[in-house]
Each structure stands twice: as C-alpha cells, then as structure tokens.
Amino acid sequence: MNINEVRGKFNELKGDFKKKWGELTGDDWKQVSGSKDKLLGILQQKYGRTKEQAQREIDDFMKDDRDRKVS
C-alpha cells in the first residue's frame, strides 16, 4: 500500500487503527495524521518493532481491511 492510500484511508480507519494499536495516544495520532512513515516510527518507538515488522503489521492490517470489504 502506498502513502496516498494510507492518507486516504486514515480518517476512515482511524477507529480501527486505535483498536489495533491501543497504546497510541491522541497526541500520537495527531503526529501521524495520515503519514505512514510517522506511524512506522511511532510503532517502532511505542511497541519496540523493527521498521520491517511495523511495515508488515501496517500492510497486513490494510490487507485485512480490504479483504473484509470484499467479503
């Protein structure tokens, strides 16, 4: 998924993101504001993920969302 897709989906999926990554605060989400790179950095910092792990986690989350909508 590219950055424009993440930005476009961010507001739509914000509640789902918050459920998935519950440790992130309102300030964290303001920082992210649709930026995949910022989300990657915050996931690395708050959850101790490597960049690759965070990338895979975001991509899997977005894929699962697409799959739910197709079903």
N, CA, C, O and CB atoms as a CASP TS submission, in Angstrom:
PFRMAT TS
TARGET T0000
AUTHOR 0000-0000-0000
METHOD Language model
MODEL 1
PARENT N/A
ATOM      1  N   MET     1       0.848  -1.171   0.000  1.00  0.00           N
ATOM      2  CA  MET     1       0.000   0.000   0.000  1.00  0.00           C
ATOM      3  C   MET     1       0.889   1.228   0.000  1.00  0.00           C
ATOM      4  O   MET     1       1.864   1.302   0.749  1.00  0.00           O
ATOM      5  CB  MET     1      -0.963   0.001   1.214  1.00  0.00           C
ATOM      6  N   ASN     2       0.547   2.197  -0.850  1.00  0.00           N
ATOM      7  CA  ASN     2       1.371   3.392  -0.908  1.00  0.00           C
ATOM      8  C   ASN     2       0.853   4.462   0.054  1.00  0.00           C
ATOM      9  O   ASN     2      -0.226   4.330   0.631  1.00  0.00           O
ATOM     10  CB  ASN     2       1.412   3.937  -2.336  1.00  0.00           C
ATOM     11  N   ILE     3       1.630   5.500   0.212  1.00  0.00           N
ATOM     12  CA  ILE     3       1.334   6.530   1.200  1.00  0.00           C
ATOM     13  C   ILE     3       0.028   7.244   0.901  1.00  0.00           C
ATOM     14  O   ILE     3      -0.687   7.608   1.835  1.00  0.00           O
ATOM     15  CB  ILE     3       2.462   7.532   1.263  1.00  0.00           C
ATOM     16  N   ASN     4      -0.307   7.457  -0.349  1.00  0.00           N
ATOM     17  CA  ASN     4      -1.557   8.133  -0.672  1.00  0.00           C
ATOM     18  C   ASN     4      -2.762   7.302  -0.253  1.00  0.00           C
ATOM     19  O   ASN     4      -3.776   7.849   0.181  1.00  0.00           O
ATOM     20  CB  ASN     4      -1.625   8.434  -2.162  1.00  0.00           C
ATOM     21  N   GLU     5      -2.654   5.988  -0.380  1.00  0.00           N
ATOM     22  CA  GLU     5      -3.735   5.109   0.069  1.00  0.00           C
ATOM     23  C   GLU     5      -3.889   5.182   1.578  1.00  0.00           C
ATOM     24  O   GLU     5      -5.007   5.196   2.092  1.00  0.00           O
ATOM     25  CB  GLU     5      -3.473   3.660  -0.368  1.00  0.00           C
ATOM     26  N   VAL     6      -2.769   5.227   2.289  1.00  0.00           N
ATOM     27  CA  VAL     6      -2.818   5.320   3.747  1.00  0.00           C
ATOM     28  C   VAL     6      -3.468   6.640   4.146  1.00  0.00           C
ATOM     29  O   VAL     6      -4.345   6.657   5.009  1.00  0.00           O
ATOM     30  CB  VAL     6      -1.395   5.201   4.363  1.00  0.00           C
ATOM     31  N   ARG     7      -3.057   7.732   3.536  1.00  0.00           N
ATOM     32  CA  ARG     7      -3.642   9.039   3.868  1.00  0.00           C
ATOM     33  C   ARG     7      -5.134   9.056   3.571  1.00  0.00           C
ATOM     34  O   ARG     7      -5.927   9.560   4.366  1.00  0.00           O
ATOM     35  CB  ARG     7      -2.939  10.160   3.087  1.00  0.00           C
ATOM     36  N   GLY     8      -5.508   8.507   2.432  1.00  0.00           N
ATOM     37  CA  GLY     8      -6.914   8.488   2.057  1.00  0.00           C
ATOM     38  C   GLY     8      -7.759   7.666   3.000  1.00  0.00           C
ATOM     39  O   GLY     8      -8.917   7.998   3.254  1.00  0.00           O
ATOM     40  N   LYS     9      -7.197   6.613   3.512  1.00  0.00           N
ATOM     41  CA  LYS     9      -7.921   5.695   4.394  1.00  0.00           C
ATOM     42  C   LYS     9      -7.816   6.081   5.862  1.00  0.00           C
ATOM     43  O   LYS     9      -8.573   5.575   6.690  1.00  0.00           O
ATOM     44  CB  LYS     9      -7.406   4.290   4.207  1.00  0.00           C
ATOM     45  N   PHE    10      -6.897   6.962   6.191  1.00  0.00           N
ATOM     46  CA  PHE    10      -6.593   7.231   7.593  1.00  0.00           C
ATOM     47  C   PHE    10      -7.832   7.621   8.388  1.00  0.00           C
ATOM     48  O   PHE    10      -8.128   6.995   9.406  1.00  0.00           O
ATOM     49  CB  PHE    10      -5.557   8.327   7.696  1.00  0.00           C
ATOM     50  N   ASN    11      -8.553   8.631   7.948  1.00  0.00           N
ATOM     51  CA  ASN    11      -9.723   9.068   8.708  1.00  0.00           C
ATOM     52  C   ASN    11     -10.802   8.001   8.730  1.00  0.00           C
ATOM     53  O   ASN    11     -11.479   7.819   9.742  1.00  0.00           O
ATOM     54  CB  ASN    11     -10.283  10.355   8.125  1.00  0.00           C
ATOM     55  N   GLU    12     -10.963   7.306   7.637  1.00  0.00           N
ATOM     56  CA  GLU    12     -11.948   6.240   7.547  1.00  0.00           C
ATOM     57  C   GLU    12     -11.639   5.115   8.531  1.00  0.00           C
ATOM     58  O   GLU    12     -12.550   4.538   9.124  1.00  0.00           O
ATOM     59  CB  GLU    12     -12.004   5.694   6.128  1.00  0.00           C
ATOM     60  N   LEU    13     -10.381   4.811   8.700  1.00  0.00           N
ATOM     61  CA  LEU    13      -9.963   3.667   9.512  1.00  0.00           C
ATOM     62  C   LEU    13      -9.442   4.036  10.895  1.00  0.00           C
ATOM     63  O   LEU    13      -8.987   3.172  11.644  1.00  0.00           O
ATOM     64  CB  LEU    13      -8.910   2.908   8.787  1.00  0.00           C
ATOM     65  N   LYS    14      -9.510   5.303  11.228  1.00  0.00           N
ATOM     66  CA  LYS    14      -8.897   5.768  12.475  1.00  0.00           C
ATOM     67  C   LYS    14      -9.364   4.957  13.687  1.00  0.00           C
ATOM     68  O   LYS    14      -8.547   4.594  14.534  1.00  0.00           O
ATOM     69  CB  LYS    14      -9.213   7.244  12.690  1.00  0.00           C
ATOM     70  N   GLY    15     -10.641   4.674  13.781  1.00  0.00           N
ATOM     71  CA  GLY    15     -11.151   3.886  14.902  1.00  0.00           C
ATOM     72  C   GLY    15     -10.564   2.489  14.928  1.00  0.00           C
ATOM     73  O   GLY    15     -10.217   1.973  15.990  1.00  0.00           O
ATOM     74  N   ASP    16     -10.452   1.864  13.739  1.00  0.00           N
ATOM     75  CA  ASP    16      -9.861   0.528  13.660  1.00  0.00           C
ATOM     76  C   ASP    16      -8.382   0.558  14.018  1.00  0.00           C
ATOM     77  O   ASP    16      -7.875  -0.346  14.683  1.00  0.00           O
ATOM     78  CB  ASP    16     -10.047  -0.057  12.259  1.00  0.00           C
ATOM     79  N   PHE    17      -7.694   1.606  13.572  1.00  0.00           N
ATOM     80  CA  PHE    17      -6.286   1.765  13.932  1.00  0.00           C
ATOM     81  C   PHE    17      -6.153   1.856  15.453  1.00  0.00           C
ATOM     82  O   PHE    17      -5.278   1.226  16.046  1.00  0.00           O
ATOM     83  CB  PHE    17      -5.680   3.025  13.252  1.00  0.00           C
ATOM     84  N   LYS    18      -7.029   2.644  16.076  1.00  0.00           N
ATOM     85  CA  LYS    18      -6.958   2.837  17.529  1.00  0.00           C
ATOM     86  C   LYS    18      -7.212   1.527  18.270  1.00  0.00           C
ATOM     87  O   LYS    18      -6.602   1.277  19.310  1.00  0.00           O
ATOM     88  CB  LYS    18      -7.971   3.900  17.979  1.00  0.00           C
ATOM     89  N   LYS    19      -8.101   0.694  17.750  1.00  0.00           N
ATOM     90  CA  LYS    19      -8.337  -0.615  18.369  1.00  0.00           C
ATOM     91  C   LYS    19      -7.096  -1.495  18.243  1.00  0.00           C
ATOM     92  O   LYS    19      -6.714  -2.181  19.191  1.00  0.00           O
ATOM     93  CB  LYS    19      -9.555  -1.313  17.721  1.00  0.00           C
ATOM     94  N   LYS    20      -6.477  -1.470  17.076  1.00  0.00           N
ATOM     95  CA  LYS    20      -5.310  -2.312  16.799  1.00  0.00           C
ATOM     96  C   LYS    20      -4.107  -1.881  17.642  1.00  0.00           C
ATOM     97  O   LYS    20      -3.409  -2.715  18.220  1.00  0.00           O
ATOM     98  CB  LYS    20      -4.953  -2.255  15.304  1.00  0.00           C
ATOM     99  N   TRP    21      -3.880  -0.578  17.701  1.00  0.00           N
ATOM    100  CA  TRP    21      -2.711  -0.046  18.409  1.00  0.00           C
ATOM    101  C   TRP    21      -3.182   0.849  19.549  1.00  0.00           C
ATOM    102  O   TRP    21      -3.028   2.069  19.502  1.00  0.00           O
ATOM    103  CB  TRP    21      -1.776   0.742  17.440  1.00  0.00           C
ATOM    104  N   GLY    22      -3.756   0.225  20.572  1.00  0.00           N
ATOM    105  CA  GLY    22      -4.385   0.935  21.679  1.00  0.00           C
ATOM    106  C   GLY    22      -3.452   1.737  22.563  1.00  0.00           C
ATOM    107  O   GLY    22      -3.902   2.619  23.293  1.00  0.00           O
ATOM    108  N   GLU    23      -2.175   1.452  22.513  1.00  0.00           N
ATOM    109  CA  GLU    23      -1.227   2.194  23.354  1.00  0.00           C
ATOM    110  C   GLU    23      -0.941   3.587  22.806  1.00  0.00           C
ATOM    111  O   GLU    23      -0.382   4.425  23.512  1.00  0.00           O
ATOM    112  CB  GLU    23       0.076   1.420  23.483  1.00  0.00           C
ATOM    113  N   LEU    24      -1.312   3.838  21.576  1.00  0.00           N
ATOM    114  CA  LEU    24      -1.041   5.147  20.990  1.00  0.00           C
ATOM    115  C   LEU    24      -2.028   6.173  21.532  1.00  0.00           C
ATOM    116  O   LEU    24      -3.226   5.909  21.623  1.00  0.00           O
ATOM    117  CB  LEU    24      -1.117   5.085  19.448  1.00  0.00           C
ATOM    118  N   THR    25      -1.520   7.324  21.883  1.00  0.00           N
ATOM    119  CA  THR    25      -2.340   8.383  22.473  1.00  0.00           C
ATOM    120  C   THR    25      -2.930   9.281  21.394  1.00  0.00           C
ATOM    121  O   THR    25      -2.586   9.175  20.217  1.00  0.00           O
ATOM    122  CB  THR    25      -1.512   9.217  23.457  1.00  0.00           C
ATOM    123  N   GLY    26      -3.815  10.156  21.813  1.00  0.00           N
ATOM    124  CA  GLY    26      -4.370  11.147  20.897  1.00  0.00           C
ATOM    125  C   GLY    26      -3.279  11.999  20.265  1.00  0.00           C
ATOM    126  O   GLY    26      -3.351  12.333  19.083  1.00  0.00           O
ATOM    127  N   ASP    27      -2.271  12.350  21.053  1.00  0.00           N
ATOM    128  CA  ASP    27      -1.150  13.131  20.520  1.00  0.00           C
ATOM    129  C   ASP    27      -0.374  12.339  19.472  1.00  0.00           C
ATOM    130  O   ASP    27       0.075  12.898  18.472  1.00  0.00           O
ATOM    131  CB  ASP    27      -0.211  13.559  21.654  1.00  0.00           C
ATOM    132  N   ASP    28      -0.216  11.026  19.707  1.00  0.00           N
ATOM    133  CA  ASP    28       0.453  10.180  18.715  1.00  0.00           C
ATOM    134  C   ASP    28      -0.310  10.227  17.398  1.00  0.00           C
ATOM    135  O   ASP    28       0.283  10.384  16.331  1.00  0.00           O
ATOM    136  CB  ASP    28       0.570   8.719  19.223  1.00  0.00           C
ATOM    137  N   TRP    29      -1.642  10.089  17.482  1.00  0.00           N
ATOM    138  CA  TRP    29      -2.454  10.078  16.254  1.00  0.00           C
ATOM    139  C   TRP    29      -2.409  11.423  15.552  1.00  0.00           C
ATOM    140  O   TRP    29      -2.453  11.484  14.324  1.00  0.00           O
ATOM    141  CB  TRP    29      -3.907   9.708  16.572  1.00  0.00           C
ATOM    142  N   LYS    30      -2.320  12.514  16.326  1.00  0.00           N
ATOM    143  CA  LYS    30      -2.171  13.842  15.701  1.00  0.00           C
ATOM    144  C   LYS    30      -0.855  13.914  14.942  1.00  0.00           C
ATOM    145  O   LYS    30      -0.792  14.473  13.847  1.00  0.00           O
ATOM    146  CB  LYS    30      -2.238  14.971  16.768  1.00  0.00           C
ATOM    147  N   GLN    31       0.196  13.346  15.527  1.00  0.00           N
ATOM    148  CA  GLN    31       1.505  13.330  14.856  1.00  0.00           C
ATOM    149  C   GLN    31       1.437  12.524  13.566  1.00  0.00           C
ATOM    150  O   GLN    31       1.982  12.935  12.542  1.00  0.00           O
ATOM    151  CB  GLN    31       2.587  12.746  15.788  1.00  0.00           C
ATOM    152  N   VAL    32       0.771  11.383  13.617  1.00  0.00           N
ATOM    153  CA  VAL    32       0.684  10.509  12.451  1.00  0.00           C
ATOM    154  C   VAL    32      -0.069  11.209  11.333  1.00  0.00           C
ATOM    155  O   VAL    32       0.414  11.274  10.203  1.00  0.00           O
ATOM    156  CB  VAL    32      -0.004   9.180  12.812  1.00  0.00           C
ATOM    157  N   SER    33      -1.230  11.726  11.635  1.00  0.00           N
ATOM    158  CA  SER    33      -2.101  12.450  10.701  1.00  0.00           C
ATOM    159  C   SER    33      -2.014  11.935   9.263  1.00  0.00           C
ATOM    160  O   SER    33      -1.865  12.710   8.318  1.00  0.00           O
ATOM    161  CB  SER    33      -1.755  13.917  10.723  1.00  0.00           C
ATOM    162  N   GLY    34      -2.110  10.621   9.120  1.00  0.00           N
ATOM    163  CA  GLY    34      -2.156  10.019   7.785  1.00  0.00           C
ATOM    164  C   GLY    34      -0.809   9.670   7.183  1.00  0.00           C
ATOM    165  O   GLY    34      -0.756   9.169   6.059  1.00  0.00           O
ATOM    166  N   SER    35       0.275   9.918   7.891  1.00  0.00           N
ATOM    167  CA  SER    35       1.602   9.631   7.358  1.00  0.00           C
ATOM    168  C   SER    35       2.043   8.225   7.754  1.00  0.00           C
ATOM    169  O   SER    35       2.201   7.926   8.938  1.00  0.00           O
ATOM    170  CB  SER    35       2.620  10.671   7.855  1.00  0.00           C
ATOM    171  N   LYS    36       2.238   7.383   6.773  1.00  0.00           N
ATOM    172  CA  LYS    36       2.680   6.021   7.038  1.00  0.00           C
ATOM    173  C   LYS    36       4.055   6.013   7.698  1.00  0.00           C
ATOM    174  O   LYS    36       4.301   5.217   8.604  1.00  0.00           O
ATOM    175  CB  LYS    36       2.710   5.209   5.741  1.00  0.00           C
ATOM    176  N   ASP    37       4.946   6.884   7.258  1.00  0.00           N
ATOM    177  CA  ASP    37       6.288   6.942   7.849  1.00  0.00           C
ATOM    178  C   ASP    37       6.226   7.309   9.324  1.00  0.00           C
ATOM    179  O   ASP    37       6.960   6.748  10.139  1.00  0.00           O
ATOM    180  CB  ASP    37       7.159   7.951   7.098  1.00  0.00           C
ATOM    181  N   LYS    38       5.355   8.246   9.667  1.00  0.00           N
ATOM    182  CA  LYS    38       5.224   8.642  11.075  1.00  0.00           C
ATOM    183  C   LYS    38       4.623   7.505  11.883  1.00  0.00           C
ATOM    184  O   LYS    38       5.046   7.256  13.012  1.00  0.00           O
ATOM    185  CB  LYS    38       4.355   9.912  11.211  1.00  0.00           C
ATOM    186  N   LEU    39       3.635   6.808  11.315  1.00  0.00           N
ATOM    187  CA  LEU    39       3.058   5.659  12.003  1.00  0.00           C
ATOM    188  C   LEU    39       4.113   4.578  12.207  1.00  0.00           C
ATOM    189  O   LEU    39       4.183   3.973  13.276  1.00  0.00           O
ATOM    190  CB  LEU    39       1.863   5.099  11.213  1.00  0.00           C
ATOM    191  N   LEU    40       4.931   4.334  11.191  1.00  0.00           N
ATOM    192  CA  LEU    40       6.017   3.361  11.326  1.00  0.00           C
ATOM    193  C   LEU    40       6.927   3.727  12.497  1.00  0.00           C
ATOM    194  O   LEU    40       7.265   2.876  13.320  1.00  0.00           O
ATOM    195  CB  LEU    40       6.835   3.280  10.021  1.00  0.00           C
ATOM    196  N   GLY    41       7.315   4.983  12.563  1.00  0.00           N
ATOM    197  CA  GLY    41       8.215   5.436  13.621  1.00  0.00           C
ATOM    198  C   GLY    41       7.610   5.298  14.997  1.00  0.00           C
ATOM    199  O   GLY    41       8.284   4.881  15.938  1.00  0.00           O
ATOM    200  N   ILE    42       6.342   5.644  15.121  1.00  0.00           N
ATOM    201  CA  ILE    42       5.686   5.562  16.417  1.00  0.00           C
ATOM    202  C   ILE    42       5.500   4.103  16.838  1.00  0.00           C
ATOM    203  O   ILE    42       5.670   3.772  18.011  1.00  0.00           O
ATOM    204  CB  ILE    42       4.331   6.284  16.377  1.00  0.00           C
ATOM    205  N   LEU    43       5.152   3.227  15.886  1.00  0.00           N
ATOM    206  CA  LEU    43       5.031   1.803  16.228  1.00  0.00           C
ATOM    207  C   LEU    43       6.376   1.237  16.681  1.00  0.00           C
ATOM    208  O   LEU    43       6.439   0.417  17.596  1.00  0.00           O
ATOM    209  CB  LEU    43       4.497   1.001  15.021  1.00  0.00           C
ATOM    210  N   GLN    44       7.434   1.681  16.037  1.00  0.00           N
ATOM    211  CA  GLN    44       8.766   1.230  16.443  1.00  0.00           C
ATOM    212  C   GLN    44       9.069   1.695  17.861  1.00  0.00           C
ATOM    213  O   GLN    44       9.583   0.934  18.680  1.00  0.00           O
ATOM    214  CB  GLN    44       9.842   1.751  15.466  1.00  0.00           C
ATOM    215  N   GLN    45       8.748   2.933  18.135  1.00  0.00           N
ATOM    216  CA  GLN    45       9.060   3.512  19.436  1.00  0.00           C
ATOM    217  C   GLN    45       8.176   2.924  20.539  1.00  0.00           C
ATOM    218  O   GLN    45       8.693   2.485  21.566  1.00  0.00           O
ATOM    219  CB  GLN    45       8.897   5.030  19.387  1.00  0.00           C
ATOM    220  N   LYS    46       6.875   2.907  20.349  1.00  0.00           N
ATOM    221  CA  LYS    46       5.945   2.504  21.410  1.00  0.00           C
ATOM    222  C   LYS    46       5.880   0.991  21.606  1.00  0.00           C
ATOM    223  O   LYS    46       5.706   0.515  22.727  1.00  0.00           O
ATOM    224  CB  LYS    46       4.563   3.028  21.103  1.00  0.00           C
ATOM    225  N   TYR    47       6.020   0.238  20.515  1.00  0.00           N
ATOM    226  CA  TYR    47       5.864  -1.207  20.594  1.00  0.00           C
ATOM    227  C   TYR    47       7.174  -1.977  20.429  1.00  0.00           C
ATOM    228  O   TYR    47       7.184  -3.205  20.515  1.00  0.00           O
ATOM    229  CB  TYR    47       4.893  -1.656  19.556  1.00  0.00           C
ATOM    230  N   GLY    48       8.268  -1.271  20.195  1.00  0.00           N
ATOM    231  CA  GLY    48       9.564  -1.925  20.058  1.00  0.00           C
ATOM    232  C   GLY    48       9.692  -2.739  18.774  1.00  0.00           C
ATOM    233  O   GLY    48      10.463  -3.698  18.722  1.00  0.00           O
ATOM    234  N   ARG    49       8.946  -2.366  17.745  1.00  0.00           N
ATOM    235  CA  ARG    49       9.001  -3.080  16.470  1.00  0.00           C
ATOM    236  C   ARG    49      10.202  -2.606  15.660  1.00  0.00           C
ATOM    237  O   ARG    49      10.650  -1.468  15.796  1.00  0.00           O
ATOM    238  CB  ARG    49       7.694  -2.875  15.668  1.00  0.00           C
ATOM    239  N   THR    50      10.713  -3.496  14.818  1.00  0.00           N
ATOM    240  CA  THR    50      11.688  -3.052  13.825  1.00  0.00           C
ATOM    241  C   THR    50      10.894  -2.354  12.726  1.00  0.00           C
ATOM    242  O   THR    50       9.668  -2.458  12.671  1.00  0.00           O
ATOM    243  CB  THR    50      12.552  -4.263  13.254  1.00  0.00           C
ATOM    244  N   LYS    51      11.593  -1.650  11.863  1.00  0.00           N
ATOM    245  CA  LYS    51      10.908  -0.979  10.758  1.00  0.00           C
ATOM    246  C   LYS    51      10.182  -2.005   9.894  1.00  0.00           C
ATOM    247  O   LYS    51       9.051  -1.777   9.466  1.00  0.00           O
ATOM    248  CB  LYS    51      11.911  -0.165   9.902  1.00  0.00           C
ATOM    249  N   GLU    52      10.833  -3.131   9.643  1.00  0.00           N
ATOM    250  CA  GLU    52      10.244  -4.174   8.803  1.00  0.00           C
ATOM    251  C   GLU    52       9.004  -4.773   9.461  1.00  0.00           C
ATOM    252  O   GLU    52       8.008  -5.036   8.787  1.00  0.00           O
ATOM    253  CB  GLU    52      11.272  -5.276   8.519  1.00  0.00           C
ATOM    254  N   GLN    53       9.062  -4.991  10.780  1.00  0.00           N
ATOM    255  CA  GLN    53       7.902  -5.530  11.495  1.00  0.00           C
ATOM    256  C   GLN    53       6.725  -4.559  11.454  1.00  0.00           C
ATOM    257  O   GLN    53       5.587  -4.955  11.203  1.00  0.00           O
ATOM    258  CB  GLN    53       8.271  -5.843  12.950  1.00  0.00           C
ATOM    259  N   ALA    54       7.014  -3.296  11.701  1.00  0.00           N
ATOM    260  CA  ALA    54       5.961  -2.281  11.682  1.00  0.00           C
ATOM    261  C   ALA    54       5.361  -2.167  10.283  1.00  0.00           C
ATOM    262  O   ALA    54       4.145  -2.050  10.130  1.00  0.00           O
ATOM    263  CB  ALA    54       6.513  -0.913  12.143  1.00  0.00           C
ATOM    264  N   GLN    55       6.212  -2.201   9.270  1.00  0.00           N
ATOM    265  CA  GLN    55       5.747  -2.125   7.881  1.00  0.00           C
ATOM    266  C   GLN    55       4.819  -3.299   7.574  1.00  0.00           C
ATOM    267  O   GLN    55       3.749  -3.118   6.993  1.00  0.00           O
ATOM    268  CB  GLN    55       6.948  -2.115   6.899  1.00  0.00           C
ATOM    269  N   ARG    56       5.228  -4.477   7.960  1.00  0.00           N
ATOM    270  CA  ARG    56       4.433  -5.687   7.710  1.00  0.00           C
ATOM    271  C   ARG    56       3.103  -5.620   8.471  1.00  0.00           C
ATOM    272  O   ARG    56       2.059  -6.008   7.946  1.00  0.00           O
ATOM    273  CB  ARG    56       5.228  -6.957   8.125  1.00  0.00           C
ATOM    274  N   GLU    57       3.154  -5.130   9.699  1.00  0.00           N
ATOM    275  CA  GLU    57       1.948  -5.025  10.519  1.00  0.00           C
ATOM    276  C   GLU    57       0.937  -4.064   9.884  1.00  0.00           C
ATOM    277  O   GLU    57      -0.257  -4.360   9.838  1.00  0.00           O
ATOM    278  CB  GLU    57       2.307  -4.556  11.941  1.00  0.00           C
ATOM    279  N   ILE    58       1.409  -2.932   9.404  1.00  0.00           N
ATOM    280  CA  ILE    58       0.523  -1.964   8.743  1.00  0.00           C
ATOM    281  C   ILE    58      -0.028  -2.551   7.454  1.00  0.00           C
ATOM    282  O   ILE    58      -1.227  -2.463   7.191  1.00  0.00           O
ATOM    283  CB  ILE    58       1.271  -0.643   8.449  1.00  0.00           C
ATOM    284  N   ASP    59       0.840  -3.149   6.653  1.00  0.00           N
ATOM    285  CA  ASP    59       0.396  -3.739   5.383  1.00  0.00           C
ATOM    286  C   ASP    59      -0.624  -4.854   5.611  1.00  0.00           C
ATOM    287  O   ASP    59      -1.618  -4.947   4.891  1.00  0.00           O
ATOM    288  CB  ASP    59       1.599  -4.284   4.599  1.00  0.00           C
ATOM    289  N   ASP    60      -0.375  -5.705   6.619  1.00  0.00           N
ATOM    290  CA  ASP    60      -1.319  -6.781   6.937  1.00  0.00           C
ATOM    291  C   ASP    60      -2.659  -6.209   7.389  1.00  0.00           C
ATOM    292  O   ASP    60      -3.717  -6.708   7.006  1.00  0.00           O
ATOM    293  CB  ASP    60      -0.741  -7.702   8.028  1.00  0.00           C
ATOM    294  N   PHE    61      -2.608  -5.170   8.197  1.00  0.00           N
ATOM    295  CA  PHE    61      -3.834  -4.529   8.671  1.00  0.00           C
ATOM    296  C   PHE    61      -4.644  -3.991   7.488  1.00  0.00           C
ATOM    297  O   PHE    61      -5.856  -4.193   7.414  1.00  0.00           O
ATOM    298  CB  PHE    61      -3.503  -3.387   9.662  1.00  0.00           C
ATOM    299  N   MET    62      -3.967  -3.310   6.571  1.00  0.00           N
ATOM    300  CA  MET    62      -4.661  -2.729   5.411  1.00  0.00           C
ATOM    301  C   MET    62      -5.185  -3.823   4.495  1.00  0.00           C
ATOM    302  O   MET    62      -6.271  -3.684   3.932  1.00  0.00           O
ATOM    303  CB  MET    62      -3.721  -1.791   4.628  1.00  0.00           C
ATOM    304  N   LYS    63      -4.441  -4.902   4.336  1.00  0.00           N
ATOM    305  CA  LYS    63      -4.894  -6.020   3.502  1.00  0.00           C
ATOM    306  C   LYS    63      -6.131  -6.657   4.113  1.00  0.00           C
ATOM    307  O   LYS    63      -7.095  -6.957   3.408  1.00  0.00           O
ATOM    308  CB  LYS    63      -3.775  -7.073   3.336  1.00  0.00           C
ATOM    309  N   ASP    64      -6.103  -6.865   5.431  1.00  0.00           N
ATOM    310  CA  ASP    64      -7.246  -7.436   6.123  1.00  0.00           C
ATOM    311  C   ASP    64      -8.475  -6.553   5.950  1.00  0.00           C
ATOM    312  O   ASP    64      -9.586  -7.058   5.788  1.00  0.00           O
ATOM    313  CB  ASP    64      -6.933  -7.628   7.606  1.00  0.00           C
ATOM    314  N   ASP    65      -8.282  -5.235   5.983  1.00  0.00           N
ATOM    315  CA  ASP    65      -9.398  -4.300   5.799  1.00  0.00           C
ATOM    316  C   ASP    65      -9.983  -4.445   4.402  1.00  0.00           C
ATOM    317  O   ASP    65     -11.203  -4.477   4.238  1.00  0.00           O
ATOM    318  CB  ASP    65      -8.938  -2.843   6.036  1.00  0.00           C
ATOM    319  N   ARG    66      -9.119  -4.534   3.397  1.00  0.00           N
ATOM    320  CA  ARG    66      -9.605  -4.713   2.017  1.00  0.00           C
ATOM    321  C   ARG    66     -10.349  -6.026   1.879  1.00  0.00           C
ATOM    322  O   ARG    66     -11.390  -6.087   1.225  1.00  0.00           O
ATOM    323  CB  ARG    66      -8.438  -4.663   1.015  1.00  0.00           C
ATOM    324  N   ASP    67      -9.820  -7.078   2.490  1.00  0.00           N
ATOM    325  CA  ASP    67     -10.454  -8.399   2.418  1.00  0.00           C
ATOM    326  C   ASP    67     -11.833  -8.387   3.083  1.00  0.00           C
ATOM    327  O   ASP    67     -12.764  -9.021   2.587  1.00  0.00           O
ATOM    328  CB  ASP    67      -9.558  -9.458   3.084  1.00  0.00           C
ATOM    329  N   ARG    68     -11.968  -7.662   4.211  1.00  0.00           N
ATOM    330  CA  ARG    68     -13.260  -7.573   4.896  1.00  0.00           C
ATOM    331  C   ARG    68     -14.300  -6.895   4.010  1.00  0.00           C
ATOM    332  O   ARG    68     -15.467  -7.286   4.010  1.00  0.00           O
ATOM    333  CB  ARG    68     -13.116  -6.807   6.219  1.00  0.00           C
ATOM    334  N   LYS    69     -13.884  -5.891   3.263  1.00  0.00           N
ATOM    335  CA  LYS    69     -14.817  -5.158   2.415  1.00  0.00           C
ATOM    336  C   LYS    69     -15.235  -5.938   1.194  1.00  0.00           C
ATOM    337  O   LYS    69     -16.338  -5.740   0.683  1.00  0.00           O
ATOM    338  CB  LYS    69     -14.213  -3.862   1.990  1.00  0.00           C
ATOM    339  N   VAL    70     -14.382  -6.819   0.716  1.00  0.00           N
ATOM    340  CA  VAL    70     -14.690  -7.657  -0.458  1.00  0.00           C
ATOM    341  C   VAL    70     -15.644  -8.770  -0.075  1.00  0.00           C
ATOM    342  O   VAL    70     -16.511  -9.146  -0.864  1.00  0.00           O
ATOM    343  CB  VAL    70     -13.401  -8.253  -1.065  1.00  0.00           C
ATOM    344  N   SER    71     -15.493  -9.297   1.125  1.00  0.00           N
ATOM    345  CA  SER    71     -16.318 -10.427   1.571  1.00  0.00           C
ATOM    346  C   SER    71     -17.767 -10.050   1.711  1.00  0.00           C
ATOM    347  O   SER    71     -18.590 -10.889   2.078  1.00  0.00           O
ATOM    348  CB  SER    71     -15.814 -10.963   2.882  1.00  0.00           C
TER
END
